[in-house]
C-alpha cells in the first residue's frame, strides 16, 4: 500500500514538473494567472528579474538617494490598486478636489 502511494506521489510530482516546464517554454505569461504566487513562478522559471513592484533594489540605502530627494512624497500603493484611485487621491491632496481636472 505504501509503495503504491509513493509511486503515485512520484508520478504526480513528475507530471507537475513536466507541465511547469511546458508552460515555461510555450506560454510563461500564464504563470501570472496563479493567484498570489504566479509572479514568483514566472520569475524563477524564466530567469527574468522580479516585476518592478516586487523589487526592493530601489529602496536600498545606496540606491535610494539616486532617485529620491529631500521633501519628496513617496506613495506606496498596493499593486493593481488602479490608476483612477491614485489620480483621485493625488488630486485630493493637491487641494482642488475636482476629478474633472484629471481629464
N, C-alpha and C positions, 0 to 999 in steps of 0.2 A: 504494500500500500504506500509506504513512504517512498519507495523507488519510483512509483508511478507519479506521485505528487512532485518529486524532484524533476523528473523528465518533463512533465507538463510545465513546470515553472521555467525550466531552461528553454523550452521551446517558445514560451510566451515572451521571455526576455529577448531571445534571438529575433523573434518576429517584430517586436517593438524597435529593436536596433536597426533592422533592415528597413522598416517603414520610416524611421527618422532619417536614415541615410538617403532614401528615395526622395523624401520631401526636401532635404538639404540640397540635393543635386538638381531636382526638377523645379521646385517652387518654394524657395526658402521664405518668401513673404507669408506663407501660410502659418508659420510659427507665431506671427503676431495675433492670430485668431484665438490662441490659447490664453484664457484669462490669467492675469497676474504673473505668469512665468514665461510667456511666449517670447518676450524680448530677450530673456536670458538664453533660451534655446537658440534663438536666431543668432545672437552674438557669438555664442560658443561654437555652434556648428558651422557657421560660415566664415569665422575668422575676422569678421568686421568688428570695429570697436562698438562699444555700447552706444545706443542712441544718446544724443546730447543731453536729453532731460534726465538721464541716469548717470552721467559722467560727473565726477567730483574734481577733476583736474583744475577747473577754473576757480574752485574755492580754496585751493591750497595757498599757503602763505606766499610762496614765491611767484604765483601767477595772479593773485587777487589784485595787486597794485597795478598790473598791466592794463586792466580794463575798468576798474572801479576807482573813483576819486572821492575825496572828502566831500560830504554833502549829498552824495548820490542816494537816491531812494531805490532800493532793490526789492522788486515784487517777486516773491517766490510762490507762484501758484502751482497747484497740482496739475499734472499732465492731463490733457483732454478737458480742461476746465472750460474752454470755449472762449474764443476771441471776443465775442459780443459782451460777455460778462466783464472781461478785462477792460474793454473800451468804456463801458458804463462806469466801472469803478474808477478808472483814471479820470474820466470826465467829472465825476462827483468830487474827487479830490481837488481837481483844478478849480472848482468853485462855480462853474456855470450851471451844472445840474441839468442841462438841456441835451437830450440824446440826439436831437436833430443836428447838432453841431458836429457829430461824428460822421455824417454822410457827406 
